Amino acid sequence: MDNEIKIDTDTITLGQFLKLADVISSGGMAKWFLSEHEVFINGEQDQRRGRKLKVNDKIDIKGLGTFVIVR
C-alpha cells in the first residue's frame, strides 16, 4: 500500500517532500539523502532536491517504500 502525503499547495519540491514524509529530519539533509539513496518519481530516477512534485506523483524510495502526493 502507498503512503499518502498531503499537500496544500499545487507543487512541492522533492526536498520539502522528504521532510514532510519524515524521511529526513531537516531540509539540509536532502542533498546528502538523495546522493545516498535511489529515488524514483513516476518510474524515473531523480536526484534533484528542487524537482517539483504535484498531486498524483508517485515517489519510490528503495528500502523505505512508495509515496503518493495527494491534496
KOLGU-4560 file (N, C-alpha, C; in nm, 3 decimals, padded with zeros to 5 digits):
<recs>
<n_xx: 00.083 n_yy: -00.119 n_zz: 00.000 ca_xx: 00.000 ca_yy: 00.000 ca_zz: 00.000 c_xx: 00.088 c_yy: 00.125 c_zz: 00.000 mol: A seq: 1 type: MET>
<n_xx: 00.043 n_yy: 00.226 n_zz: -00.073 ca_xx: 00.119 ca_yy: 00.351 ca_zz: -00.082 c_xx: 00.093 c_yy: 00.439 c_zz: 00.039 mol: A seq: 2 type: ASP>
<n_xx: 00.194 n_yy: 00.513 n_zz: 00.079 ca_xx: 00.178 ca_yy: 00.613 ca_zz: 00.183 c_xx: 00.134 c_yy: 00.742 c_zz: 00.115 mol: A seq: 3 type: ASN>
<n_xx: 00.027 n_yy: 00.804 n_zz: 00.164 ca_xx: -00.020 ca_yy: 00.928 ca_zz: 00.105 c_xx: 00.039 c_yy: 01.047 c_zz: 00.181 mol: A seq: 4 type: GLU>
<n_xx: 00.093 n_yy: 01.141 n_zz: 00.105 ca_xx: 00.148 ca_yy: 01.262 ca_zz: 00.163 c_xx: 00.063 c_yy: 01.378 c_zz: 00.114 mol: A seq: 5 type: ILE>
<n_xx: -00.003 n_yy: 01.446 n_zz: 00.208 ca_xx: -00.098 ca_yy: 01.552 ca_zz: 00.173 c_xx: -00.027 c_yy: 01.686 c_zz: 00.164 mol: A seq: 6 type: LYS>
<n_xx: -00.055 n_yy: 01.760 n_zz: 00.055 ca_xx: 00.000 ca_yy: 01.894 ca_zz: 00.040 c_xx: -00.116 c_yy: 01.993 c_zz: 00.023 mol: A seq: 7 type: ILE>
<n_xx: -00.091 n_yy: 02.118 n_zz: 00.059 ca_xx: -00.192 ca_yy: 02.223 ca_zz: 00.048 c_xx: -00.165 c_yy: 02.317 c_zz: -00.069 mol: A seq: 8 type: ASP>
<n_xx: -00.054 n_yy: 02.296 n_zz: -00.138 ca_xx: -00.015 ca_yy: 02.381 ca_zz: -00.250 c_xx: -00.019 c_yy: 02.299 c_zz: -00.379 mol: A seq: 9 type: THR>
<n_xx: -00.001 n_yy: 02.365 n_zz: -00.493 ca_xx: -00.005 ca_yy: 02.294 ca_zz: -00.622 c_xx: 00.116 c_yy: 02.203 c_zz: -00.639 mol: A seq: 10 type: ASP>
<n_xx: 00.231 n_yy: 02.248 n_zz: -00.590 ca_xx: 00.354 ca_yy: 02.170 ca_zz: -00.605 c_xx: 00.432 c_yy: 02.174 c_zz: -00.475 mol: A seq: 11 type: THR>
<n_xx: 00.528 n_yy: 02.082 n_zz: -00.465 ca_xx: 00.620 ca_yy: 02.076 ca_zz: -00.351 c_xx: 00.753 c_yy: 02.026 c_zz: -00.408 mol: A seq: 12 type: ILE>
<n_xx: 00.864 n_yy: 02.073 n_zz: -00.354 ca_xx: 00.993 ca_yy: 02.024 ca_zz: -00.404 c_xx: 01.023 c_yy: 01.887 c_zz: -00.343 mol: A seq: 13 type: THR>
<n_xx: 01.110 n_yy: 01.814 n_zz: -00.408 ca_xx: 01.149 ca_yy: 01.683 ca_zz: -00.358 c_xx: 01.211 c_yy: 01.696 c_zz: -00.219 mol: A seq: 14 type: LEU>
<n_xx: 01.290 n_yy: 01.799 n_zz: -00.197 ca_xx: 01.349 ca_yy: 01.823 ca_zz: -00.064 c_xx: 01.244 c_yy: 01.846 c_zz: 00.042 mol: A seq: 15 type: GLY>
<n_xx: 01.141 n_yy: 01.927 n_zz: 00.010 ca_xx: 01.032 ca_yy: 01.952 ca_zz: 00.104 c_xx: 00.954 c_yy: 01.824 c_zz: 00.130 mol: A seq: 16 type: GLN>
<n_xx: 00.933 n_yy: 01.746 n_zz: 00.023 ca_xx: 00.861 ca_yy: 01.620 ca_zz: 00.037 c_xx: 00.932 c_yy: 01.526 c_zz: 00.135 mol: A seq: 17 type: PHE>
<n_xx: 01.064 n_yy: 01.513 n_zz: 00.122 ca_xx: 01.139 ca_yy: 01.422 ca_zz: 00.209 c_xx: 01.121 c_yy: 01.459 c_zz: 00.356 mol: A seq: 18 type: LEU>
<n_xx: 01.118 n_yy: 01.589 n_zz: 00.385 ca_xx: 01.099 ca_yy: 01.634 ca_zz: 00.523 c_xx: 00.954 c_yy: 01.609 c_zz: 00.567 mol: A seq: 19 type: LYS>
<n_xx: 00.858 n_yy: 01.641 n_zz: 00.481 ca_xx: 00.717 ca_yy: 01.622 ca_zz: 00.513 c_xx: 00.684 c_yy: 01.475 c_zz: 00.538 mol: A seq: 20 type: LEU>
<n_xx: 00.749 n_yy: 01.385 n_zz: 00.464 ca_xx: 00.725 ca_yy: 01.242 ca_zz: 00.477 c_xx: 00.806 c_yy: 01.180 c_zz: 00.592 mol: A seq: 21 type: ALA>
<n_xx: 00.877 n_yy: 01.264 n_zz: 00.668 ca_xx: 00.962 ca_yy: 01.218 ca_zz: 00.779 c_xx: 01.073 c_yy: 01.123 c_zz: 00.735 mol: A seq: 22 type: ASP>
<n_xx: 01.118 n_yy: 01.140 n_zz: 00.611 ca_xx: 01.230 ca_yy: 01.060 ca_zz: 00.561 c_xx: 01.360 c_yy: 01.121 c_zz: 00.613 mol: A seq: 23 type: VAL>
<n_xx: 01.364 n_yy: 01.254 n_zz: 00.620 ca_xx: 01.479 ca_yy: 01.326 ca_zz: 00.676 c_xx: 01.428 c_yy: 01.419 c_zz: 00.785 mol: A seq: 24 type: ILE>
<n_xx: 01.517 n_yy: 01.460 n_zz: 00.874 ca_xx: 01.474 ca_yy: 01.544 ca_zz: 00.986 c_xx: 01.489 c_yy: 01.693 c_zz: 00.957 mol: A seq: 25 type: SER>
<n_xx: 01.572 n_yy: 01.728 n_zz: 00.860 ca_xx: 01.588 ca_yy: 01.870 ca_zz: 00.826 c_xx: 01.612 c_yy: 01.884 c_zz: 00.677 mol: A seq: 26 type: SER>
<n_xx: 01.576 n_yy: 02.001 n_zz: 00.625 ca_xx: 01.595 ca_yy: 02.027 ca_zz: 00.483 c_xx: 01.740 c_yy: 02.016 c_zz: 00.439 mol: A seq: 27 type: GLY>
<n_xx: 01.831 n_yy: 02.045 n_zz: 00.529 ca_xx: 01.973 ca_yy: 02.037 ca_zz: 00.497 c_xx: 02.021 c_yy: 01.896 c_zz: 00.466 mol: A seq: 28 type: GLY>
<n_xx: 01.944 n_yy: 01.797 n_zz: 00.507 ca_xx: 01.984 ca_yy: 01.657 ca_zz: 00.482 c_xx: 01.944 c_yy: 01.609 c_zz: 00.343 mol: A seq: 29 type: MET>
<n_xx: 01.863 n_yy: 01.688 n_zz: 00.271 ca_xx: 01.808 ca_yy: 01.643 ca_zz: 00.142 c_xx: 01.918 c_yy: 01.608 c_zz: 00.042 mol: A seq: 30 type: ALA>
<n_xx: 02.015 n_yy: 01.695 n_zz: 00.027 ca_xx: 02.122 ca_yy: 01.672 ca_zz: -00.072 c_xx: 02.196 c_yy: 01.542 c_zz: -00.040 mol: A seq: 31 type: LYS>
<n_xx: 02.231 n_yy: 01.523 n_zz: 00.086 ca_xx: 02.300 ca_yy: 01.401 ca_zz: 00.126 c_xx: 02.212 c_yy: 01.279 c_zz: 00.101 mol: A seq: 32 type: TRP>
<n_xx: 02.087 n_yy: 01.285 n_zz: 00.144 ca_xx: 01.996 ca_yy: 01.171 ca_zz: 00.129 c_xx: 01.985 c_yy: 01.131 c_zz: -00.018 mol: A seq: 33 type: PHE>
<n_xx: 01.967 n_yy: 01.229 n_zz: -00.105 ca_xx: 01.948 ca_yy: 01.200 ca_zz: -00.248 c_xx: 02.076 c_yy: 01.144 c_zz: -00.311 mol: A seq: 34 type: LEU>
<n_xx: 02.192 n_yy: 01.177 n_zz: -00.255 ca_xx: 02.316 ca_yy: 01.122 ca_zz: -00.309 c_xx: 02.340 c_yy: 00.979 c_zz: -00.262 mol: A seq: 35 type: SER>
<n_xx: 02.275 n_yy: 00.940 n_zz: -00.152 ca_xx: 02.296 ca_yy: 00.807 ca_zz: -00.093 c_xx: 02.185 c_yy: 00.706 c_zz: -00.124 mol: A seq: 36 type: GLU>
<n_xx: 02.068 n_yy: 00.753 n_zz: -00.169 ca_xx: 01.953 ca_yy: 00.665 ca_zz: -00.190 c_xx: 01.897 c_yy: 00.679 c_zz: -00.331 mol: A seq: 37 type: HIS>
<n_xx: 01.843 n_yy: 00.569 n_zz: -00.384 ca_xx: 01.779 ca_yy: 00.573 ca_zz: -00.514 c_xx: 01.635 c_yy: 00.619 c_zz: -00.495 mol: A seq: 38 type: GLU>
<n_xx: 01.600 n_yy: 00.729 n_zz: -00.563 ca_xx: 01.465 ca_yy: 00.784 ca_zz: -00.555 c_xx: 01.408 c_yy: 00.788 c_zz: -00.697 mol: A seq: 39 type: VAL>
<n_xx: 01.289 n_yy: 00.733 n_zz: -00.713 ca_xx: 01.223 ca_yy: 00.731 ca_zz: -00.844 c_xx: 01.093 c_yy: 00.808 c_zz: -00.835 mol: A seq: 40 type: PHE>
<n_xx: 01.073 n_yy: 00.899 n_zz: -00.928 ca_xx: 00.949 ca_yy: 00.976 ca_zz: -00.936 c_xx: 00.878 c_yy: 00.934 c_zz: -01.063 mol: A seq: 41 type: ILE>
<n_xx: 00.760 n_yy: 00.877 n_zz: -01.046 ca_xx: 00.682 ca_yy: 00.825 ca_zz: -01.160 c_xx: 00.767 c_yy: 00.732 c_zz: -01.246 mol: A seq: 42 type: ASN>
<n_xx: 00.849 n_yy: 00.648 n_zz: -01.181 ca_xx: 00.930 ca_yy: 00.549 ca_zz: -01.250 c_xx: 01.062 c_yy: 00.599 c_zz: -01.304 mol: A seq: 43 type: GLY>
<n_xx: 01.090 n_yy: 00.727 n_zz: -01.288 ca_xx: 01.213 ca_yy: 00.787 ca_zz: -01.340 c_xx: 01.303 c_yy: 00.829 c_zz: -01.224 mol: A seq: 44 type: GLU>
<n_xx: 01.429 n_yy: 00.785 n_zz: -01.228 ca_xx: 01.520 ca_yy: 00.820 ca_zz: -01.119 c_xx: 01.550 c_yy: 00.969 c_zz: -01.123 mol: A seq: 45 type: GLN>
<n_xx: 01.550 n_yy: 01.031 n_zz: -01.006 ca_xx: 01.577 ca_yy: 01.175 ca_zz: -00.998 c_xx: 01.649 c_yy: 01.205 c_zz: -00.867 mol: A seq: 46 type: ASP>
<n_xx: 01.754 n_yy: 01.284 n_zz: -00.875 ca_xx: 01.832 ca_yy: 01.320 ca_zz: -00.756 c_xx: 01.822 c_yy: 01.469 c_zz: -00.726 mol: A seq: 47 type: GLN>
<n_xx: 01.738 n_yy: 01.542 n_zz: -00.796 ca_xx: 01.731 ca_yy: 01.688 ca_zz: -00.779 c_xx: 01.636 c_yy: 01.724 c_zz: -00.666 mol: A seq: 48 type: ARG>
<n_xx: 01.690 n_yy: 01.785 n_zz: -00.560 ca_xx: 01.605 ca_yy: 01.818 ca_zz: -00.446 c_xx: 01.505 c_yy: 01.928 c_zz: -00.481 mol: A seq: 49 type: ARG>
<n_xx: 01.530 n_yy: 02.003 n_zz: -00.587 ca_xx: 01.439 ca_yy: 02.108 ca_zz: -00.630 c_xx: 01.332 c_yy: 02.059 c_zz: -00.727 mol: A seq: 50 type: GLY>
<n_xx: 01.334 n_yy: 01.930 n_zz: -00.759 ca_xx: 01.235 ca_yy: 01.874 ca_zz: -00.852 c_xx: 01.094 c_yy: 01.901 c_zz: -00.799 mol: A seq: 51 type: ARG>
<n_xx: 01.008 n_yy: 01.957 n_zz: -00.884 ca_xx: 00.871 ca_yy: 01.988 ca_zz: -00.843 c_xx: 00.785 c_yy: 01.862 c_zz: -00.847 mol: A seq: 52 type: LYS>
<n_xx: 00.715 n_yy: 01.835 n_zz: -00.739 ca_xx: 00.622 ca_yy: 01.724 ca_zz: -00.732 c_xx: 00.481 c_yy: 01.781 c_zz: -00.727 mol: A seq: 53 type: LEU>
<n_xx: 00.386 n_yy: 01.712 n_zz: -00.790 ca_xx: 00.248 ca_yy: 01.758 ca_zz: -00.790 c_xx: 00.156 c_yy: 01.645 c_zz: -00.748 mol: A seq: 54 type: LYS>
<n_xx: 00.028 n_yy: 01.677 n_zz: -00.730 ca_xx: -00.071 ca_yy: 01.578 ca_zz: -00.688 c_xx: -00.069 c_yy: 01.460 c_zz: -00.785 mol: A seq: 55 type: VAL>
<n_xx: -00.078 n_yy: 01.340 n_zz: -00.729 ca_xx: -00.076 ca_yy: 01.211 ca_zz: -00.800 c_xx: 00.063 c_yy: 01.163 c_zz: -00.841 mol: A seq: 56 type: ASN>
<n_xx: 00.167 n_yy: 01.242 n_zz: -00.815 ca_xx: 00.302 ca_yy: 01.192 ca_zz: -00.841 c_xx: 00.331 c_yy: 01.078 c_zz: -00.745 mol: A seq: 57 type: ASP>
<n_xx: 00.403 n_yy: 00.977 n_zz: -00.796 ca_xx: 00.437 ca_yy: 00.859 ca_zz: -00.718 c_xx: 00.587 c_yy: 00.858 c_zz: -00.694 mol: A seq: 58 type: LYS>
<n_xx: 00.627 n_yy: 00.850 n_zz: -00.569 ca_xx: 00.768 ca_yy: 00.852 ca_zz: -00.533 c_xx: 00.804 c_yy: 00.718 c_zz: -00.470 mol: A seq: 59 type: ILE>
<n_xx: 00.901 n_yy: 00.649 n_zz: -00.531 ca_xx: 00.950 ca_yy: 00.522 ca_zz: -00.478 c_xx: 01.090 c_yy: 00.545 c_zz: -00.422 mol: A seq: 60 type: ASP>
<n_xx: 01.110 n_yy: 00.509 n_zz: -00.297 ca_xx: 01.241 ca_yy: 00.520 ca_zz: -00.234 c_xx: 01.282 c_yy: 00.380 c_zz: -00.192 mol: A seq: 61 type: ILE>
<n_xx: 01.389 n_yy: 00.330 n_zz: -00.254 ca_xx: 01.435 ca_yy: 00.194 ca_zz: -00.226 c_xx: 01.458 c_yy: 00.176 c_zz: -00.077 mol: A seq: 62 type: LYS>
<n_xx: 01.396 n_yy: 00.074 n_zz: -00.021 ca_xx: 01.413 ca_yy: 00.042 ca_zz: 00.120 c_xx: 01.318 c_yy: 00.115 c_zz: 00.213 mol: A seq: 63 type: GLY>
<n_xx: 01.249 n_yy: 00.218 n_zz: 00.164 ca_xx: 01.159 ca_yy: 00.294 ca_zz: 00.251 c_xx: 01.014 c_yy: 00.285 c_zz: 00.207 mol: A seq: 64 type: LEU>
<n_xx: 00.989 n_yy: 00.259 n_zz: 00.079 ca_xx: 00.851 ca_yy: 00.243 ca_zz: 00.036 c_xx: 00.810 c_yy: 00.336 c_zz: -00.076 mol: A seq: 65 type: GLY>
<n_xx: 00.680 n_yy: 00.337 n_zz: -00.099 ca_xx: 00.620 ca_yy: 00.415 ca_zz: -00.205 c_xx: 00.526 c_yy: 00.519 c_zz: -00.147 mol: A seq: 66 type: THR>
<n_xx: 00.534 n_yy: 00.638 n_zz: -00.200 ca_xx: 00.454 ca_yy: 00.751 ca_zz: -00.151 c_xx: 00.378 c_yy: 00.812 c_zz: -00.269 mol: A seq: 67 type: PHE>
<n_xx: 00.260 n_yy: 00.866 n_zz: -00.241 ca_xx: 00.182 ca_yy: 00.934 ca_zz: -00.343 c_xx: 00.141 c_yy: 01.070 c_zz: -00.288 mol: A seq: 68 type: VAL>
<n_xx: 00.156 n_yy: 01.174 n_zz: -00.372 ca_xx: 00.117 ca_yy: 01.309 ca_zz: -00.332 c_xx: -00.034 c_yy: 01.324 c_zz: -00.351 mol: A seq: 69 type: ILE>
<n_xx: -00.103 n_yy: 01.369 n_zz: -00.247 ca_xx: -00.248 ca_yy: 01.392 ca_zz: -00.255 c_xx: -00.277 c_yy: 01.534 c_zz: -00.204 mol: A seq: 70 type: VAL>
<n_xx: -00.396 n_yy: 01.582 n_zz: -00.238 ca_xx: -00.434 ca_yy: 01.715 ca_zz: -00.191 c_xx: -00.524 c_yy: 01.702 c_zz: -00.069 mol: A seq: 71 type: ARG>
</recs>
